[in-house]
Amino acid sequence: MRILTLLFISCSLFAKAPKDVNLKNPPPRIIRTCCSFGVDVKVAGMPFIKYTEVTSPELIGEHKYLGNKAENNGIIYTQKGGFIDMGHLRDIADFTAFVYLYIQKERHNVVFSLKLGNEGGMKTLNFNVPENLTDEDLVHLAGKIAYDLSVWHEISTSYGASFIPLVPERYSSFSVEDAYSNLLGVHLGMQSILADGEYEAEMTKNVKATLDGLDAVKNRESTIAAMNAVKDIWWSGKAKLPSRKVLIKRQFDVYDCVFPMLVDAESAQNSDQNKVCVPLLSSGNLPLNNYYSLSIKANFKIPVEKVFGTHVKEKKTITQLDFPSLIKYAEVETFKTTAD
């Protein structure tokens, strides 16, 4: 049975989510710091530090909203879903839960907004949530928003936005495991909210079931072996962080469905199995984009004029509808840099 069968089952008519969530302060854009793709990845100027951020199903702990050390996150290789970044997966699941709770709290206003801070520009979520949307619609809406936020993180970092000043994060933008892990996290978050039990317990259960369904390798050594199978194909064994040359291969196809990147003994290739898709429509078959706008006042690092042309020179705010054009431009520029 494919993992998609598991992901799209709604378990209850009533949605639950974490308790005692601070709705006045959205989670940070990076909740769990994880992970650099590769094995023994070196850091420029720090010869004694190497990163191998790998874990296994037997090592990961129970899910905790907004995380804790006991989760023991890292990257796990799965035979059907490729590399899964557990930090990314858990982050986006939790952001889905937060957005859902926020919408539930404010939906009586119909029109409302939420400021999300600065990342490549100031981000604001503007909502228009009619009364006829079902609770399940709201969960799917939250999942769509959480995924768009994860895509914006990839876009903004590809253009030079960073959490630490003067330390660019281009080395990790559109990494081969990011989009699949993020979108898988959306579905696990939605499934856990819609389940009968408490969110954290449901997430713990659903993470285990999903890794089993994707045939996750059983130990760290097997994931390390899979990483080494694509050394100097997907990632460089010579480049040092934070060089953008650490990543050789990236995944820019992030809408509307994401395909896992699988490894075999001789080559790296796309797989049509176990794709995950972005929630796009309400139960009334209307686009979820109708009910919100992720508005970003792009800063100087986002090449708005180059992407959209000089005729939009006065364009100051971009939305999720502009993301495909920004991704395409980033892909072309990345190819030029790699070819040089």
C-alpha positions as CSV (number, residue, x, y, z in Angstrom):
1,M,0.0,0.0,0.0
2,R,1.4,3.4,-0.9
3,I,2.1,5.9,1.7
4,L,-0.4,8.3,0.1
5,T,-3.2,6.1,1.2
6,L,-2.2,6.7,4.8
7,L,-1.7,10.4,4.4
8,F,-5.1,11.3,3.0
9,I,-7.3,9.5,5.5
10,S,-9.2,11.9,7.8
11,C,-9.6,10.1,11.1
12,S,-12.2,12.2,12.8
13,L,-14.8,14.9,12.2
14,F,-13.2,17.0,15.0
15,A,-9.7,18.4,14.7
16,K,-7.4,18.6,17.7
17,A,-4.1,20.4,18.0
18,P,-1.4,21.1,20.7
19,K,-2.6,22.6,23.9
20,D,-1.2,25.8,25.5
21,V,0.1,27.2,22.2
22,N,1.2,30.8,22.3
23,L,-0.8,32.3,19.4
24,K,0.6,35.8,20.0
25,N,4.0,34.7,18.9
26,P,4.4,32.5,15.8
27,P,7.1,29.8,15.8
28,P,10.4,30.9,14.4
29,R,11.0,30.2,10.8
30,I,13.6,27.5,11.8
31,I,12.3,25.6,14.9
32,R,14.7,22.7,14.9
33,T,18.2,23.3,13.5
34,C,18.7,20.5,11.0
35,C,20.4,19.3,8.7
36,S,23.3,19.6,6.3
37,F,23.2,17.1,3.5
38,G,26.3,14.9,3.3
39,V,28.7,12.9,5.5
40,D,31.6,14.5,7.3
41,V,31.0,17.8,5.7
42,K,33.8,20.2,6.5
43,V,33.4,23.8,7.6
44,A,35.6,26.6,6.2
45,G,38.1,27.9,8.8
46,M,37.2,25.1,11.2
47,P,39.4,22.1,10.3
48,F,38.4,20.0,13.3
49,I,34.6,20.2,12.7
50,K,32.7,17.9,10.4
51,Y,28.9,17.5,10.1
52,T,27.1,14.1,9.7
53,E,23.5,14.9,10.8
54,V,22.1,11.4,10.4
55,T,19.7,9.5,12.7
56,S,17.6,6.3,12.4
57,P,14.0,5.1,13.3
58,E,15.4,3.3,16.4
59,L,17.0,6.5,17.7
60,I,14.3,9.2,17.2
61,G,12.2,10.1,20.2
62,E,8.6,11.1,20.7
63,H,7.3,14.2,18.9
64,K,7.2,17.4,21.0
65,Y,5.5,20.5,19.7
66,L,8.3,23.0,18.9
67,G,10.8,20.3,19.6
68,N,13.3,19.0,22.2
69,K,16.6,17.2,22.2
70,A,14.9,13.8,22.9
71,E,13.5,13.9,19.4
72,N,17.0,13.2,18.2
73,N,16.4,14.5,14.7
74,G,18.5,14.0,11.6
75,I,18.3,12.6,8.1
76,I,17.0,9.1,7.5
77,Y,17.1,7.3,4.2
78,T,14.0,5.4,3.1
79,Q,13.8,3.0,0.2
80,K,10.5,4.5,-1.1
81,G,10.7,8.2,0.0
82,G,14.4,9.0,-0.4
83,F,16.2,11.1,2.3
84,I,13.8,12.4,5.0
85,D,15.0,15.4,7.1
86,M,13.2,14.8,10.4
87,G,13.8,18.4,11.6
88,H,12.1,19.8,8.5
89,L,9.2,17.3,8.7
90,R,8.5,18.0,12.4
91,D,8.9,21.8,11.9
92,I,6.3,22.0,9.1
93,A,3.9,19.7,10.9
94,D,4.1,22.0,14.0
95,F,3.6,25.1,11.8
96,T,0.6,23.5,10.3
97,A,-0.8,23.0,13.8
98,F,0.0,26.6,14.8
99,V,-1.7,28.1,11.7
100,Y,-4.7,25.9,12.2
101,L,-5.2,27.1,15.8
102,Y,-4.7,30.7,14.8
103,I,-7.3,30.4,12.0
104,Q,-9.7,28.8,14.5
105,K,-9.2,31.6,17.0
106,E,-9.7,34.4,14.5
107,R,-12.1,33.0,11.9
108,H,-15.1,34.8,13.5
109,N,-13.5,38.0,12.1
110,V,-13.5,36.6,8.5
111,V,-10.8,39.0,7.5
112,F,-7.7,39.1,9.7
113,S,-3.9,39.0,9.4
114,L,-0.8,37.7,11.1
115,K,2.7,39.1,10.9
116,L,5.5,36.6,10.6
117,G,8.7,38.6,10.7
118,N,11.5,39.2,8.3
119,E,12.9,36.7,5.9
120,G,13.9,38.1,2.6
121,G,11.4,40.8,3.5
122,M,8.6,41.3,5.9
123,K,6.0,38.5,5.8
124,T,2.3,38.9,6.5
125,L,-0.5,36.4,6.2
126,N,-3.8,38.0,5.2
127,F,-6.8,35.8,5.6
128,N,-10.4,35.9,4.2
129,V,-12.0,32.8,5.8
130,P,-15.8,32.5,5.0
131,E,-18.1,30.7,7.5
132,N,-18.9,27.9,5.1
133,L,-15.4,26.4,5.3
134,T,-15.4,23.1,7.2
135,D,-13.0,22.3,10.0
136,E,-11.2,19.9,7.6
137,D,-11.0,22.8,5.1
138,L,-9.2,24.8,7.8
139,V,-6.7,22.0,8.4
140,H,-6.0,21.8,4.7
141,L,-5.7,25.6,4.5
142,A,-3.2,25.6,7.3
143,G,-1.2,22.9,5.6
144,K,-1.1,24.8,2.3
145,I,0.1,27.9,4.1
146,A,2.7,26.0,6.1
147,Y,4.1,24.5,2.9
148,D,4.2,27.9,1.1
149,L,6.2,29.3,4.1
150,S,8.6,26.4,3.7
151,V,9.0,27.1,0.0
152,W,9.6,30.8,0.7
153,H,12.4,29.8,3.0
154,E,14.0,27.9,0.1
155,I,13.5,30.8,-2.3
156,S,14.8,33.5,0.1
157,T,17.9,31.5,1.1
158,S,18.6,30.8,-2.6
159,Y,18.9,34.6,-3.0
160,G,21.0,35.2,0.0
161,A,18.7,35.6,3.0
162,S,20.2,34.1,6.1
163,F,19.5,33.6,9.8
164,I,23.0,34.5,10.8
165,P,24.2,37.8,9.3
166,L,27.0,37.4,6.6
167,V,26.6,33.6,6.7
168,P,24.5,32.8,3.5
169,E,22.4,29.7,3.5
170,R,22.5,29.1,-0.3
171,Y,24.4,25.8,0.5
172,S,21.1,24.3,1.6
173,S,18.4,25.9,-0.5
174,F,16.3,23.5,-2.5
175,S,18.3,20.5,-1.2
176,V,17.1,17.2,-2.5
177,E,15.4,16.2,0.7
178,D,13.9,19.5,1.7
179,A,10.6,19.8,-0.3
180,Y,9.6,16.1,0.2
181,S,10.3,16.3,3.9
182,N,8.4,19.5,4.2
183,L,5.3,18.3,2.4
184,L,5.4,15.0,4.2
185,G,5.4,17.0,7.4
186,V,2.3,19.0,6.2
187,H,0.4,15.8,5.6
188,L,1.5,14.2,8.9
189,G,0.5,17.4,10.7
190,M,-2.9,17.5,9.1
191,Q,-3.5,13.8,9.8
192,S,-2.5,14.3,13.4
193,I,-4.7,17.3,13.9
194,L,-7.7,15.4,12.4
195,A,-7.1,12.3,14.5
196,D,-8.9,11.3,17.7
197,G,-5.9,11.6,20.0
198,E,-3.7,14.4,21.2
199,Y,-1.5,16.0,18.6
200,E,1.9,15.0,19.9
201,A,0.9,11.4,20.5
202,E,-0.6,11.2,17.0
203,M,2.5,12.7,15.5
204,T,4.7,10.2,17.2
205,K,2.5,7.3,16.0
206,N,2.2,8.7,12.4
207,V,5.9,9.4,12.1
208,K,6.7,5.8,12.9
209,A,4.0,4.4,10.6
210,T,5.2,6.6,7.8
211,L,8.8,5.6,8.1
212,D,7.8,2.0,8.2
213,G,5.6,2.5,5.1
214,L,8.4,4.2,3.2
215,D,10.8,1.3,4.2
216,A,13.2,3.4,6.2
217,V,16.7,1.8,6.7
218,K,17.2,0.5,10.2
219,N,20.4,2.2,11.3
220,R,22.6,5.3,10.9
221,E,25.2,3.3,9.0
222,S,22.7,2.5,6.2
223,T,21.8,6.2,5.7
224,I,25.5,7.1,5.7
225,A,26.0,4.4,3.0
226,A,23.2,6.0,1.0
227,M,24.8,9.4,1.4
228,N,28.1,8.1,0.2
229,A,26.4,6.5,-2.8
230,V,25.6,10.0,-4.1
231,K,28.9,11.6,-3.0
232,D,30.2,13.9,-5.7
233,I,26.8,13.4,-7.5
234,W,24.4,15.1,-5.2
235,W,26.9,16.7,-2.8
236,S,30.6,17.5,-2.9
237,G,33.1,15.7,-0.7
238,K,35.5,18.6,-1.2
239,A,33.5,21.8,-0.7
240,K,33.2,23.3,2.7
241,L,30.3,24.9,4.5
242,P,28.9,27.5,3.8
243,S,29.9,27.3,0.2
244,R,27.0,26.9,-2.2
245,K,29.1,24.2,-4.0
246,V,28.4,21.8,-1.1
247,L,25.2,20.8,-3.0
248,I,25.7,19.6,-6.5
249,K,22.1,18.5,-7.1
250,R,18.9,20.4,-6.0
251,Q,15.2,19.9,-6.4
252,F,13.3,22.8,-7.8
253,D,10.1,21.0,-8.7
254,V,8.2,21.7,-5.5
255,Y,4.6,22.3,-6.9
256,D,2.0,20.8,-7.1
257,C,3.4,17.4,-6.2
258,V,6.8,16.4,-5.0
259,F,8.5,13.2,-6.0
260,P,11.0,11.5,-3.7
261,M,14.6,11.3,-4.9
262,L,15.8,7.7,-4.7
263,V,19.3,6.3,-4.7
264,D,20.4,3.0,-6.4
265,A,23.8,1.4,-6.7
266,E,24.8,3.2,-9.9
267,S,22.7,6.3,-10.4
268,A,20.4,8.9,-8.8
269,Q,17.0,9.3,-10.2
270,N,13.4,10.6,-9.7
271,S,10.8,8.1,-8.6
272,D,7.1,8.3,-9.5
273,Q,6.2,6.3,-6.4
274,N,4.9,7.8,-3.2
275,K,4.7,11.3,-4.4
276,V,3.1,13.8,-2.0
277,C,0.9,16.7,-3.2
278,V,0.1,20.1,-1.9
279,P,-3.5,20.5,-0.6
280,L,-5.0,22.9,-3.2
281,L,-8.8,22.8,-3.0
282,S,-11.5,23.2,-0.4
283,S,-14.3,20.7,0.1
284,G,-16.3,22.9,-2.2
285,N,-13.7,22.5,-4.9
286,L,-12.5,26.1,-4.7
287,P,-8.8,27.0,-4.6
288,L,-7.4,27.4,-1.1
289,N,-5.4,30.4,-2.5
290,N,-8.7,32.2,-2.4
291,Y,-8.7,32.3,1.4
292,Y,-5.3,33.9,2.1
293,S,-2.4,35.8,0.8
294,L,1.2,35.3,2.0
295,S,2.4,38.9,1.3
296,I,6.1,39.7,1.4
297,K,7.6,43.1,1.1
298,A,10.7,41.9,-0.7
299,N,14.1,43.4,0.3
300,F,17.0,44.2,-1.9
301,K,18.2,40.6,-2.0
302,I,15.2,39.4,-3.9
303,P,15.7,40.3,-7.6
304,V,12.1,41.3,-8.3
305,E,12.8,43.5,-11.3
306,K,15.0,40.8,-12.9
307,V,12.4,38.1,-12.4
308,F,9.3,40.0,-13.3
309,G,10.7,42.5,-15.7
310,T,11.3,46.3,-15.7
311,H,7.6,47.0,-16.3
312,V,7.0,45.9,-12.7
313,K,9.6,48.1,-11.2
314,E,7.1,49.5,-8.7
315,K,6.1,46.0,-7.5
316,K,6.9,46.0,-3.8
317,T,4.9,43.1,-2.5
318,I,5.0,39.5,-3.8
319,T,2.7,36.6,-2.8
320,Q,2.6,32.9,-3.0
321,L,1.3,33.2,-6.6
322,D,4.7,34.7,-7.6
323,F,6.7,31.8,-6.2
324,P,6.9,29.7,-9.4
325,S,8.6,32.5,-11.3
326,L,11.0,33.2,-8.5
327,I,11.9,29.4,-8.3
328,K,12.4,29.2,-12.0
329,Y,14.8,32.2,-12.0
330,A,16.7,30.7,-9.0
331,E,17.0,27.4,-10.9
332,V,18.5,29.1,-13.9
333,E,20.9,31.1,-11.8
334,T,22.0,28.0,-9.9
335,F,22.6,26.2,-13.1
336,K,24.8,29.1,-14.4
337,T,26.8,29.1,-11.1
338,T,27.3,25.3,-11.2
339,A,28.4,25.4,-14.9
340,D,31.0,28.1,-14.2
